[in-house]
Amino acid sequence: MSTTGCAEQDSCKLVELFAGGSITVFDKIFRDWEVIQIGFDPGPYDLGNFSQIDVVPIVDDPVNPGIRFVANGQWLASQYFAMDFGFHVVQIHGDPRIREVRMDLVETNFSGPGGRVKVDETIFTTDSIYLADIWVEDDNQFDGGIGVDYAEFPPQAEVYVEKNILIEPEFIPGQARNPIAITNGETQPNETAQLEIFEQRFGQVPPTMTPSSTPSDTPTETPTATPSDTPSITPTSTPTSTPVPQGGNCEADPSNCAAGFVCADTVCCDTPCDGPVDICNLPGQEGTCVTVAAPAPATSTRGIVLALALLLAVAGVGVARRQRLVRAWSRQRPD
């Protein structure tokens, strides 16, 4: 709680507020005070009497901050009195929460059996859009009235309050409304009516409801659920739910082939495929065991030379035998 432009830190005089002062109560500031009209006089006005009227912050409930008007005898009238004034109520920070206005008529006094005191007000948005109106009254003549009144409206960050105070003493027909009435040539005082104390509060959306539930739910539920569920489910389900199909690579885990297949030649094969000329990763036929023909043995350079020598030796034997046969045939031929 604090004040600006006031001599005291815990209260302001009404005249100080009309001169530019303000009062801060929790996260609400009451500012931009103005006199609209006093009685039927269009002004300018002598505000000296308002230097004794205290405006005190109400700090007993953070959700319903307000101000108390204490007149200290200054709103005592023996004739008709009316006053209109206005001020702004502004939420300093956060989302709009001003949603209710309430007024309590705390103390009034009357010197006779009649008289009436009434305080009414109208609440507007900063764009002059009507929100609500309330009023309190003590009608002494008819022993009745309304001591408390309130109204609700959509949450606002700032509202304008236009307030009217009416103090009306008992009026005796034939007498003028002035401190000394004249009847049949004799003087006698009018009755008096007094407004001494009334309170004004501005209820708001409780600021502790959303913050208190959100932090308590989010930290306690999310962290405990995520770590316990994710590690225990993901590692066990991934290997069993995604076996490697036929032809798939099983080099990382030979035991992870789908049912009916075995890991051979780094792929999941339809058979063990363990023959000397069996293969299961033949391009285009991965996963199917096929038998391939044995390759022709390769001949080295030395083998080729030996084979050639053998062929020449055989050829030489053949030529020598043929020559022997020719000579023998030549001796036996007659001349």
C-alpha positions as CSV (number, residue, x, y, z in Angstrom):
1,M,0.0,0.0,0.0
2,S,1.3,3.5,-0.9
3,T,0.2,7.0,-1.9
4,T,1.4,9.5,-4.4
5,G,0.9,13.3,-4.0
6,C,-0.4,12.9,-0.5
7,A,1.2,14.1,2.8
8,E,0.6,10.7,4.5
9,Q,1.8,7.3,3.2
10,D,-1.2,5.4,4.6
11,S,-4.0,7.7,3.5
12,C,-4.9,10.7,1.4
13,K,-7.2,13.7,1.9
14,L,-9.9,13.9,-0.7
15,V,-8.6,17.3,-1.8
16,E,-5.2,15.8,-2.4
17,L,-6.7,13.2,-4.7
18,F,-8.6,15.9,-6.7
19,A,-5.2,17.7,-7.0
20,G,-3.6,14.7,-8.8
21,G,-2.8,12.3,-5.9
22,S,-3.4,8.5,-6.1
23,I,-3.6,5.5,-3.7
24,T,-2.2,2.0,-4.5
25,V,-3.7,-1.0,-2.7
26,F,-2.0,-4.3,-3.6
27,D,-2.1,-4.5,-7.4
28,K,-4.8,-1.8,-7.8
29,I,-4.2,2.0,-8.2
30,F,-7.0,4.5,-7.6
31,R,-6.1,7.6,-9.7
32,D,-7.3,10.4,-12.0
33,W,-9.8,11.8,-9.5
34,E,-12.0,14.6,-10.6
35,V,-14.9,16.7,-9.4
36,I,-17.8,16.6,-11.8
37,Q,-20.4,18.8,-10.1
38,I,-21.4,20.1,-6.7
39,G,-25.1,20.9,-6.2
40,F,-26.6,22.8,-9.0
41,D,-23.5,25.0,-9.4
42,P,-21.5,24.4,-12.6
43,G,-18.3,25.5,-10.9
44,P,-15.5,26.4,-10.3
45,Y,-15.7,24.9,-6.8
46,D,-14.1,25.7,-3.4
47,L,-12.7,22.4,-2.3
48,G,-11.4,23.6,1.0
49,N,-14.0,21.5,3.0
50,F,-12.6,18.3,1.4
51,S,-9.3,18.8,3.1
52,Q,-10.7,17.1,6.2
53,I,-12.1,14.1,4.4
54,D,-9.8,11.0,4.6
55,V,-9.6,8.3,2.0
56,V,-8.0,5.3,3.5
57,P,-6.9,2.0,1.8
58,I,-8.7,-1.2,2.8
59,V,-6.0,-3.9,3.0
60,D,-7.7,-6.8,4.9
61,D,-8.4,-8.9,1.8
62,P,-6.0,-9.0,-1.3
63,V,-8.8,-10.3,-3.5
64,N,-11.1,-7.4,-2.6
65,P,-9.0,-4.3,-2.2
66,G,-10.8,-1.0,-1.7
67,I,-10.9,2.4,0.0
68,R,-12.8,3.9,2.9
69,F,-14.2,7.4,3.0
70,V,-14.2,9.0,6.4
71,A,-15.8,12.5,6.3
72,N,-14.8,13.7,9.8
73,G,-18.1,15.7,10.0
74,Q,-17.6,17.4,6.6
75,W,-20.6,15.8,4.9
76,L,-23.1,17.2,7.5
77,A,-25.9,19.1,5.9
78,S,-28.9,21.1,7.1
79,Q,-29.9,21.7,3.5
80,Y,-30.0,19.7,0.3
81,F,-26.5,18.7,-0.7
82,A,-25.4,16.8,-3.8
83,M,-21.9,16.0,-5.2
84,D,-20.7,14.1,-8.2
85,F,-17.1,13.0,-8.6
86,G,-15.2,10.2,-10.5
87,F,-11.9,8.2,-10.5
88,H,-10.2,5.3,-12.2
89,V,-9.3,1.9,-10.8
90,V,-6.4,0.3,-12.7
91,Q,-4.9,-3.1,-12.3
92,I,-1.1,-2.6,-12.4
93,H,-0.1,-5.9,-14.0
94,G,-1.4,-9.3,-15.0
95,D,-4.6,-10.4,-16.9
96,P,-7.8,-8.4,-16.3
97,R,-9.3,-9.4,-13.0
98,I,-11.5,-6.5,-11.8
99,R,-15.0,-8.1,-12.0
100,E,-17.1,-6.9,-9.0
101,V,-17.9,-3.7,-7.3
102,R,-19.3,-3.4,-3.7
103,M,-20.3,-0.5,-1.5
104,D,-21.1,-0.5,2.2
105,L,-22.8,2.4,4.0
106,V,-21.1,2.3,7.4
107,E,-22.2,5.3,9.4
108,T,-24.9,8.0,9.0
109,N,-26.5,10.4,11.5
110,F,-29.7,12.3,11.7
111,S,-30.7,15.0,14.2
112,G,-34.4,14.4,13.7
113,P,-36.9,11.8,12.7
114,G,-36.5,12.4,9.0
115,G,-33.8,12.8,6.4
116,R,-32.0,10.7,3.8
117,V,-28.5,9.9,2.8
118,K,-27.7,8.1,-0.5
119,V,-24.6,7.2,-2.4
120,D,-24.9,5.7,-5.9
121,E,-22.4,5.1,-8.6
122,T,-22.0,3.8,-12.2
123,I,-19.1,1.7,-13.5
124,F,-17.9,2.2,-17.1
125,T,-15.1,0.8,-19.2
126,T,-12.3,3.2,-20.3
127,D,-14.3,3.5,-23.6
128,S,-17.3,4.7,-21.6
129,I,-19.2,1.5,-22.0
130,Y,-21.7,0.9,-19.2
131,L,-20.8,-2.1,-16.9
132,A,-22.9,-1.8,-13.7
133,D,-24.5,0.6,-11.2
134,I,-25.1,0.2,-7.5
135,W,-26.4,2.3,-4.6
136,V,-26.8,2.4,-0.9
137,E,-29.2,4.5,1.1
138,D,-30.4,5.3,4.6
139,D,-33.9,6.7,4.6
140,N,-34.5,7.8,8.2
141,Q,-38.0,9.1,7.7
142,F,-39.3,5.7,6.5
143,D,-36.8,3.7,8.6
144,G,-35.5,1.8,5.6
145,G,-32.8,1.7,3.0
146,I,-30.0,-0.4,1.6
147,G,-26.8,-0.8,3.6
148,V,-24.9,-2.9,1.1
149,D,-25.0,-3.3,-2.7
150,Y,-22.8,-4.9,-5.3
151,A,-22.7,-5.9,-9.0
152,E,-20.6,-8.1,-11.2
153,F,-19.3,-7.6,-14.8
154,P,-16.8,-9.1,-17.2
155,P,-13.2,-8.9,-15.9
156,Q,-11.6,-5.6,-16.7
157,A,-8.0,-4.3,-16.4
158,E,-9.3,-0.7,-15.7
159,V,-12.7,0.8,-14.9
160,Y,-14.0,4.4,-14.4
161,V,-16.3,5.1,-11.4
162,E,-18.7,8.0,-11.4
163,K,-20.1,8.5,-7.9
164,N,-23.0,10.7,-6.6
165,I,-23.5,11.6,-3.0
166,L,-26.9,13.0,-1.9
167,I,-27.5,14.3,1.7
168,E,-31.1,15.5,2.3
169,P,-32.2,16.6,5.8
170,E,-35.9,16.4,6.8
171,F,-37.9,19.0,4.8
172,I,-40.8,20.7,6.5
173,P,-43.4,22.1,4.0
174,G,-43.3,25.9,4.1
175,Q,-39.7,26.1,5.0
176,A,-36.9,26.8,2.6
177,R,-34.0,24.4,2.3
178,N,-31.4,26.4,4.1
179,P,-29.8,26.4,7.6
180,I,-32.3,28.8,9.0
181,A,-35.9,28.5,7.8
182,I,-38.4,31.3,8.4
183,T,-42.0,30.4,9.3
184,N,-44.6,32.9,10.4
185,G,-42.0,35.5,11.1
186,E,-40.1,33.2,13.5
187,T,-36.8,31.4,12.9
188,Q,-36.1,27.7,13.5
189,P,-33.3,25.4,12.4
190,N,-33.8,22.6,9.9
191,E,-33.0,19.1,10.8
192,T,-29.5,17.8,9.8
193,A,-28.4,14.7,8.0
194,Q,-24.8,13.4,7.9
195,L,-22.8,10.9,5.9
196,E,-19.8,9.9,8.0
197,I,-18.3,6.7,6.6
198,F,-18.8,4.4,3.6
199,E,-16.5,1.8,1.9
200,Q,-15.8,0.9,-1.7
201,R,-14.3,-2.4,-2.8
202,F,-13.4,-3.9,-6.1
203,G,-13.5,-7.7,-6.2
204,Q,-11.3,-9.5,-8.6
205,V,-10.7,-13.0,-10.1
206,P,-8.6,-14.7,-7.4
207,P,-5.0,-14.6,-8.7
208,T,-4.0,-17.7,-6.7
209,M,-6.3,-20.3,-8.3
210,T,-4.6,-20.9,-11.7
211,P,-1.0,-20.6,-10.4
212,S,-1.5,-23.0,-7.5
213,S,-3.0,-25.8,-9.6
214,T,-0.7,-25.6,-12.6
215,P,2.7,-25.9,-10.9
216,S,1.5,-28.7,-8.6
217,D,0.1,-30.9,-11.3
218,T,2.7,-30.4,-14.0
219,P,5.9,-31.1,-12.0
220,T,4.5,-34.1,-10.1
221,E,2.9,-36.0,-12.9
222,T,4.9,-35.4,-16.0
223,P,8.4,-36.2,-14.7
224,T,7.4,-39.4,-12.9
225,A,5.4,-40.8,-15.8
226,T,7.9,-40.1,-18.7
227,P,11.1,-41.6,-17.2
228,S,9.4,-44.8,-15.8
229,D,7.4,-45.6,-18.9
230,T,9.7,-44.8,-21.8
231,P,12.9,-46.7,-20.7
232,S,11.0,-49.8,-19.6
233,I,8.8,-50.2,-22.7
234,T,10.9,-49.0,-25.7
235,P,14.1,-51.2,-25.2
236,T,12.1,-54.5,-24.7
237,S,9.5,-54.0,-27.4
238,T,11.7,-52.8,-30.3
239,P,13.8,-56.0,-30.8
240,T,10.8,-58.4,-30.6
241,S,8.3,-56.4,-32.5
242,T,10.5,-55.8,-35.6
243,P,12.3,-59.1,-36.7
244,V,14.5,-59.0,-39.7
245,P,12.6,-60.5,-42.8
246,Q,14.1,-62.9,-45.4
247,G,17.0,-61.2,-47.3
248,G,17.4,-58.6,-44.6
249,N,20.8,-57.8,-43.1
250,C,21.4,-59.8,-39.9
251,E,25.1,-59.1,-39.4
252,A,24.4,-56.9,-36.2
253,D,22.2,-59.6,-34.6
254,P,22.2,-63.1,-36.2
255,S,19.4,-64.2,-33.8
256,N,17.0,-61.6,-34.9
257,C,15.8,-63.2,-38.2
258,A,12.1,-63.8,-38.6
259,A,10.6,-67.2,-37.7
260,G,11.7,-69.9,-40.2
261,F,14.9,-68.1,-41.3
262,V,18.5,-68.3,-40.3
263,C,21.3,-65.9,-40.6
264,A,23.7,-67.0,-43.4
265,D,26.2,-64.9,-45.4
266,T,25.0,-61.9,-43.3
267,V,21.4,-62.2,-44.5
268,C,18.3,-64.0,-43.2
269,C,18.2,-67.1,-45.4
270,D,15.6,-69.8,-46.0
271,T,18.1,-72.6,-45.2
272,P,21.4,-72.8,-43.3
273,C,23.1,-72.7,-46.7
274,D,26.3,-74.2,-45.5
275,G,27.4,-76.2,-48.5
276,P,30.8,-75.6,-50.1
277,V,29.3,-74.1,-53.2
278,D,26.1,-72.7,-51.5
279,I,25.5,-68.9,-51.2
280,C,22.5,-66.9,-49.8
281,N,23.5,-63.3,-50.6
282,L,23.6,-63.6,-54.4
283,P,22.5,-60.2,-55.8
284,G,18.9,-60.3,-56.7
285,Q,18.3,-63.5,-54.8
286,E,19.2,-62.4,-51.2
287,G,17.6,-64.7,-48.7
288,T,17.4,-67.8,-51.0
289,C,20.1,-70.4,-50.8
290,V,21.5,-71.2,-54.3
291,T,24.3,-73.6,-55.4
292,V,26.8,-72.2,-57.8
293,A,29.2,-74.3,-60.2
294,A,32.8,-74.8,-59.1
295,P,35.1,-72.6,-61.1
296,A,37.6,-74.2,-63.5
297,P,41.0,-74.6,-61.9
298,A,43.5,-72.0,-63.0
299,T,46.7,-73.1,-64.8
300,S,49.9,-71.4,-63.8
301,T,52.7,-70.4,-66.2
302,R,54.9,-73.3,-65.1
303,G,52.1,-75.8,-65.8
304,I,51.6,-74.4,-69.2
305,V,55.3,-74.9,-70.0
306,L,55.3,-78.5,-68.7
307,A,52.2,-79.3,-70.7
308,L,53.8,-77.9,-73.9
309,A,56.9,-79.9,-73.3
310,L,54.9,-83.1,-72.8
311,L,53.0,-82.4,-76.1
312,L,56.3,-81.9,-78.0
313,A,57.7,-85.1,-76.5
314,V,54.7,-87.1,-77.6
315,A,54.9,-85.5,-81.0
316,G,58.6,-86.4,-81.3
317,V,57.9,-90.0,-80.4
318,G,55.2,-90.1,-83.1
319,V,57.4,-88.6,-85.7
320,A,60.3,-91.0,-84.9
321,R,58.0,-94.1,-85.1
322,R,56.6,-92.9,-88.4
323,Q,60.2,-92.6,-89.9
324,R,61.0,-96.2,-88.7
325,L,57.9,-97.4,-90.5
326,V,58.8,-95.6,-93.7
327,R,62.3,-97.1,-93.8
328,A,61.1,-100.5,-93.1
329,W,58.6,-100.3,-95.9
330,S,61.2,-99.0,-98.3
331,R,63.5,-102.1,-97.8
332,Q,60.7,-104.5,-98.4
333,R,59.6,-102.8,-101.7
334,P,60.9,-104.6,-104.8
335,D,62.8,-102.5,-107.3
